[in-house]
Amino acid sequence: MCTSRPSSETMHEVAVENKAFVVDLKNRACTCGWWALNGIPCSHAFESIRSMRGHLDLYVDGFFKMEFVKMAYKFPIPALEGRQAWMPVFGNKVYPPRIRRMPGRPKTKRRREALEI
């Protein structure tokens, strides 16, 4: 269970069991690092926002909002022609890696599933 204690309007200390995290709502940061990494408030930030009776939508990064998604797909994707329009590629051919025999005795029985007798 999280408990949030405000130290200022934008700074909160959130205690979770025996650990404490500092949440900065103004800079959208938490000492756990989740918020900065993903752009979505972590559970500590969520507890701070909830204790202030704030709206979570105001603290989520703009990349996750519908306006940004619509803007990304605003331009049409051009159609491509088939293989006949591809330019020929010259140079070294790329081959898959060679199959090599693994060391040890090969398995003679099939692997059984966990629930199989």
Disulfide bonds with the S-S distance in Angstrom:
none
